Structure formats: C-alpha cells, structure tokens
C-alpha cells in the first residue's frame, strides 16, 4: 500500500501564503518563515495560484463529488460484468 504524505499545511494556509507573496513578500522569506522549501512553494503556486477561499471550497467539493461518481461508475461496471457472465453461463 502506497501512502501519500499529508501536508503540514491546510489548503487555506497555502493560499494565504500565496497571497502574502502576491502582496510583495519574497519567496525566500516566506519559505524560511513557514519552514518549506522553495520547490514546494512553487508547486503550490502552480496548483493553487489564483484561487480564493470560496473557490478553494468549491474545488474541494467538486473533487469529492468526482470521487463519488467515479466509485459509482466502477461499481456499475463490475455489476455489468457479473451480469454479463451470468447471462453467458460462465457463473
């Protein structure tokens, strides 16, 4: 089982750091202050740049909805496969 490392920072905190940068604070100073590397900061910037708190909440909700729909689709495909095998007499 592969485990994905959980960030110490919430997405809201990350967006707040990006806002500080947009307000004129230097990347090196932000990274030192918050204890993150510059490559991490730039990854966050690529992922969350331009989002505000409401958009971030909506983005999370859409990701959760997509995950539920994807699970439902997978289950429906498995049910379809079982029914197909029953009809063909394989089970």
Secondary structure, DSSP 4 states (H G I P E B T S, - for coil): ---PPPPSS-HHHHHHHHHHHHTT--HHHHHHHHT--HHHHHHHHHHHTT--HHHHHHHHHHHHHHHHHHHHHHHHHHHHHHHHHHHTT--
